[in-house]
Amino acid sequence: MIAAFQYGREIGKETTMGQYPKLQMYIDGQWCVGSEGRSQDVIDPATEQVIGQLPHASKADLDRALEAAERGFQVWKNKTALERSPIIRRIADLLRQRASDIAFIMSTEQGKVFSEALEEIEKGAEHFEWMAEEGKRAYGRIIPARSNGIRQVVMVEPVGPVAAFTPWNFPAASPIRKLSTALGAGCSIIIKASEETPASCMEVVRACVDAGVPAGVINLVFGVPSEISEYLIRSPIIRKVTFTGSVPVGKKLAELAAQEMKTCTMELGGHSPVLVFDDVDCTKVVNLVAKGKFRNAGQVCVSPTRFFVHESIHQRFASEFAAVASGIKVGSGLDKTSQMGPLANPRRLEAMEKLTADVRMRGGKVAAGGERIGNRGLFWRPTVFVDAPDEADVMRTEPFGPIASIVSFASFEEAIARANSVKYGLASYLFTRSAKTAARVSEALQVGMLAINNLSVSPPEAPIGGVKDSGYGREGGAEGLMQFMNVKYISEGHLD
Ligand code: NAD
């Protein structure tokens, strides 16, 4: 790891110490800063102090990255899946070895608690392992031929150099999903990581480089997002666009990609409904979902957000949930006693303030939280709204923060209609003991993912993604690998 300066905080008794690295891009096998010398500050959300200088890529830097990705693609696709696999597996080994260093960096630049950052790296290692193996199973098909002497073959091949854009909420996991899939499929990739949380992705790229990924196959750039995405997507070298982020930006990038006829994977926002029926153990469900709700301070696209609870248990559910939320210890992610860190950037703090003011104005109840903690560091109290009307902003717009909104329903039909009433369709959750209810809800919800009586929707082997405004395409699983491949049909005969 490149050591720039010693960085640590002394909040609480047990504080994790480490180093925040010097920020660099990685282009054509070289670590570098931008050729025009432009840069911006990177902030620690727990202290609001500047912790690093992010170099910006110039057009000349992007051209170098594009040329490198074109060459890197030839190198990587000409290796067999069996040759690629051990290199990809080595990345997983290196990530595990470096997990606590990278977790320190992530917690510092993004705010999440150290244990969650550690888990993100450890789970990320599994993604590389999974794609290292799945690349070997990129099977085609032989179709029974129409006549003797003909072979009808369907083969899959890597789509080409990929442009990837990743957000700040999972600064390692989101890049890892895109990098592991590109490597598994035989593609090269240019990744623009979030300008607010760049070092986590930089360390993941470093693990890829140290594991032996050849020069040009992975290129990492930073800078003004709209400039970089427009330049890369318009380049004829790029054959695939993959983006994780907000719906409006996703739509812009999809439009750009459509003009160039490039395939996209769009993993956009969500506003996950949680349906809780009256046949469950209320306390058990509250304890499970409240923990999931406040993970990463709720800045998760699959975060449970709209809780529809059967009217017979709604009051009890809401008061138990509010008690759990009020008991969560909020503090620096590096303080080992913290259970929730700060919000990642000032935009989230402002959004929480607006949602809270709106719900109050519309007559909803704030049963826990609803305010900032102190005035230094972007800390927000875990918040629970009860009985927000359906027109309230919190019921229509993704909160992307530590806010749970709990409302009641009377019938199955009502719960489904309200759950489906928003423009999003990413993740959803159901709690019931009834197999019949589970089957009916599975069919009726307009979503890409449903977890029944648990909260797990994104292991490496499963396809994640959405419907409606939440995007299209899938990441993870066999489906995710196929998004980075083209299908080619070959009809093979003989002249003799
Ligand atoms: P935003 O849309 O401005 O930025 C989201 C991410 O997209 C950032 O990492 C940014 O670098 C990138 N981005 C922005 N403009 C871009 C462009 N033209 N080209 C390429 N990348 C671009 O929003 P924000 O304020 O950072 O986050 C707010 C909303 O974004 C949240 O409410 C949430 O809905 C959504 N979001 C979703 C995810 C997800 O996992 N799906 C992650 C982060 C943010």
Residues whose N, C-alpha, C, O or C-beta is under 5 A from the ligand:
A	BS01	NAD	F165 T166 P167 W168 N169 S194 E195 P225 S226 S229 T244 G245 S246 V249 E267 L268 G269 C301 R347 E398 F400
